[in-house]
Amino acid sequence: MNIIDGRRTAAAIRRQLKQHVARLSGTPGLAIVLVGTDPASRTYVSLKEKAAREIGVHFEKYVFPATTPEKAVLKCIKELNARQDIHGIVVQFPLPRGLSKQTVIRTIAPEKDVDGFKPENITALLAGKPFVVPGLAAGIMQLLEGTGVRLAGMHAVVLANSKVFSVPLAYLLKQRGVAVTAFKPTAQALQRKAPTGDILIVAVGSPNLVTGKMVKPGALVVDVGYNRVQGRAIGDVDFASVKDVAGRITPVPGGVGPMTVAMLLKNVVSAYEHHK
């Protein structure tokens, strides 16, 4: 079993970004909007804040109670859209009930959508003319390529609830010559489809959903899940039963999370440079 170390790779990217930011004539700015008290969301926002400050990116955080009306959240986003010193806007998901993820995403200015979630940004990516590559998908690709394993000719199975996640990732995988099958995590998909993947990527939000019996021996396993269970961070993959079956596996924490943050900051710096 080989661990795919996201912390080490992300640290190298942050070092490069810090040097790059130091040479800029101004300061890139990132604003994060957090609604509610979801523990995983708060953890991710803290990681983003720490990393942004570390590399010299100006950081602002706007925290709202879960009961905040949607119009108040949208007003905040619109105000951030208009600011010249803010180059990236992130709304941390999931949102509480009563807030529309689609409406929130549509409200963010395309040039400040550093998560790459807006439909027009995804369309541009699929057309081969991306303004921004979603940080999560880009981070996963960098981790896979960093293993040194030849990806071309492999078959990837992506188990995910969200097409906003799976569609850009599938495009990037296909660009590297990987065949992709994306499924929602039904019982049938888990039992019959998951074990066919030379690469298995799981982004569901269900602790320990994938067990060793669902993994092809020697597969590259990427666990995107982040669940808080009894105060501990647990992925969607049952690490204990999968680690001796997989060829390589990302841990939780310390795998995809740090890479997503690093690639997000890379997008913020790119947005700043494009804005100039």
Summary of the structure (lengths in Angstrom):
residues: 276
radius of gyration: 18.3
end to end distance: 45.9
largest distance: 54.3
contacts: 959
relative contact order: 0.17
helix: 46%
strand: 18%
